[in-house]
């Protein structure tokens, strides 16, 4: 059975799964301004943390992943059809695997072979393959 989820939430999954962490953060942050729950803020921290990791900002990554863990923990094991426990396990694995340093060169980060997280909804709702036109227009206005 599928449920109605905000398009911003679904697009967040699309962008995370495409390793486009900046857009993931942007689309969900816009929604978070209207539904300010820590669940969404924790997911935003996850995306921004991965963006920082890929840029070599390890201190920023660690701070954001630690905060994401704090924000998402109350929503485990599942919330809004997301397996939150699986996300928490991913956060923990990354925090263990990535050295506790301030920064690293991008090549060093790639050598860590941190696997990108893949997200899906447990209720069977499909993640959109295309961005709806009304969201494309919004993106163009922001630029």
C-alpha positions in Angstrom: 0.0 0.0 0.0 1.3 3.4 -0.8 0.7 6.6 1.1 0.8 10.3 0.2 4.2 11.8 0.8 5.2 15.4 0.1 6.9 15.7 -3.3 9.8 17.4 -1.6 10.3 14.3 0.5 10.2 12.0 -2.5 12.6 14.3 -4.5 15.0 14.2 -1.5 15.2 10.4 -2.0 15.7 10.8 -5.7 18.6 13.2 -5.3 20.3 11.3 -2.5 20.1 8.1 -4.6 21.7 10.0 -7.5 24.4 11.3 -5.1 23.3 14.9 -5.7 23.5 15.8 -2.0 23.3 19.6 -2.6 19.9 19.3 -4.4 18.7 16.8 -1.8 19.4 19.3 0.9 17.9 22.2 -1.1 14.6 20.5 -1.9 14.0 19.2 1.6 15.0 22.4 3.3 12.4 24.2 1.4 9.8 21.8 2.7 11.2 21.8 6.2 10.4 25.5 6.5 6.7 24.6 6.4 7.0 21.4 8.6 9.7 22.0 11.1 10.2 18.6 12.6 13.6 17.2 13.6 13.1 14.2 11.3 13.4 16.4 8.2 16.2 18.4 9.7 18.1 15.2 10.5 17.7 14.1 6.8 19.0 17.5 5.7 22.0 17.1 8.0 22.7 13.6 6.4 22.7 15.1 2.9 24.9 18.1 3.8 27.2 15.8 5.7 27.7 13.7 2.6 28.3 16.8 0.6 31.0 17.9 3.0 32.6 14.4 3.1 32.9 14.4 -0.7 34.5 17.8 -0.6 37.1 16.6 2.0 35.7 18.7 4.9 35.9 15.9 7.4 35.3 18.0 10.5 32.1 19.3 8.9 31.0 15.8 7.9 31.5 14.4 11.4 29.7 17.3 13.0 26.7 17.0 10.7 26.5 13.2 10.9 26.7 13.4 14.7 23.8 15.9 14.7 21.8 13.9 12.2 22.1 10.9 14.5 20.8 13.0 17.4 17.9 14.3 15.4 16.9 11.0 13.8 17.2 8.7 16.8 13.8 9.5 18.3 12.2 8.4 15.0 13.6 4.9 14.9 12.9 2.3 13.9 10.6 3.7 11.2 9.0 7.0 10.5 7.1 8.3 7.5 7.9 5.0 5.7 11.6 5.4 6.1 13.6 2.7 7.8 15.3 5.2 10.2 17.3 2.5 11.9 19.0 1.6 8.7 19.9 5.3 8.3 21.3 5.4 11.8 23.4 2.3 11.1 24.7 4.0 8.0 25.6 7.1 10.0 27.4 5.0 12.6 29.3 3.0 10.1 30.5 6.1 8.3 31.6 7.8 11.6 33.6 4.7 12.4 35.1 4.3 9.0 36.1 7.9 8.3 39.2 9.1 10.2 38.7 11.8 12.8 40.7 14.6 11.1 39.9 18.1 10.0 40.1 17.6 6.3 41.3 15.3 3.6 42.1 15.6 -0.1 39.2 14.4 -2.3 41.4 11.5 -3.6 41.9 10.4 0.0 38.2 10.5 0.6 37.5 8.5 -2.5 40.1 5.9 -1.3 38.0 5.4 1.8 35.4 3.8 -0.5 32.4 5.1 1.6 29.4 3.7 -0.2 26.6 6.2 -0.9 23.4 5.4 0.9 20.4 4.3 -1.1 17.0 5.3 0.3 13.5 3.9 -0.4 10.1 4.0 1.3 9.0 0.9 3.1 5.4 1.5 2.1 6.2 0.8 -1.6 5.8 4.4 -2.8 7.9 4.9 -5.9 10.7 7.5 -6.0 10.1 9.8 -9.0 12.4 9.3 -11.9 11.7 12.9 -13.2 11.4 16.2 -11.4 7.9 17.6 -11.8 7.8 20.8 -13.9 6.7 22.9 -11.0 9.8 22.0 -9.1 12.1 22.7 -12.1 10.6 26.2 -12.3 11.3 26.7 -8.6 14.9 25.6 -9.1 15.3 28.1 -12.0 13.9 31.0 -9.9 16.4 30.2 -7.1 19.4 30.6 -9.4 
